[in-house]
Amino acid sequence: MPIVGILLYVSLCAFVGYLGRERAVGFAGYFVLSLLLTPLVMALVLLVGAQRNLS
C-alpha cells in the first residue's frame, strides 16, 4: 500500500511539473519543488502566477 501512495505523490508532482513547463523555472524546477513542498502548494503557486500574468 505505501508504494501506491508514493506513486500517486510522484505522479501528482509530475503533473504539476507538466503544468509549469512553460514557466521560467520549467518542468524540472516545478517537479523538484513539488517533491519538496507538496504538489498542492506548487499548484497554488502556478495558479497565482497565472492570475498575475493575466492582469
C-alpha positions as CSV (number, residue, x, y, z in Angstrom):
1,M,0.0,0.0,0.0
2,P,2.8,2.6,0.7
3,I,4.1,2.1,-2.8
4,V,0.7,3.1,-4.2
5,G,0.8,6.3,-2.1
6,I,4.4,7.1,-3.2
7,L,3.5,6.6,-6.9
8,L,0.4,8.8,-6.5
9,Y,2.5,11.5,-4.9
10,V,5.2,11.4,-7.6
11,S,2.6,11.4,-10.3
12,L,1.0,14.5,-8.8
13,C,4.4,16.1,-8.7
14,A,5.0,15.2,-12.3
15,F,1.6,16.7,-13.3
16,V,2.4,20.0,-11.5
17,G,5.8,20.0,-13.3
18,Y,4.0,19.4,-16.6
19,L,1.7,22.4,-15.9
20,G,4.7,24.5,-15.2
21,R,6.8,23.5,-18.2
22,E,6.3,26.8,-20.0
23,R,7.3,28.9,-17.0
24,A,10.7,30.3,-16.1
25,V,11.6,27.5,-13.7
26,G,10.4,24.8,-16.1
27,F,9.3,21.2,-15.6
28,A,12.3,20.1,-13.5
29,G,12.1,23.1,-11.2
30,Y,8.4,22.7,-10.5
31,F,8.8,18.9,-10.2
32,V,11.5,19.2,-7.6
33,L,9.8,21.9,-5.7
34,S,6.6,19.8,-5.7
35,L,8.5,16.9,-4.2
36,L,10.0,19.2,-1.5
37,L,6.9,21.3,-0.6
38,T,3.8,19.4,-1.9
39,P,2.0,19.3,-5.2
40,L,-0.9,21.3,-3.7
41,V,1.4,24.2,-2.7
42,M,3.0,24.4,-6.1
43,A,-0.3,24.1,-7.9
44,L,-1.4,27.1,-5.9
45,V,1.8,28.9,-6.9
46,L,1.1,28.2,-10.5
47,L,-2.5,29.4,-10.1
48,V,-1.5,32.7,-8.5
49,G,1.3,33.1,-11.1
50,A,-1.3,32.6,-13.9
51,Q,-3.5,35.3,-12.4
52,R,-0.7,37.8,-12.2
53,N,0.1,37.2,-15.9
54,L,-3.5,37.9,-16.9
55,S,-3.5,41.3,-15.2
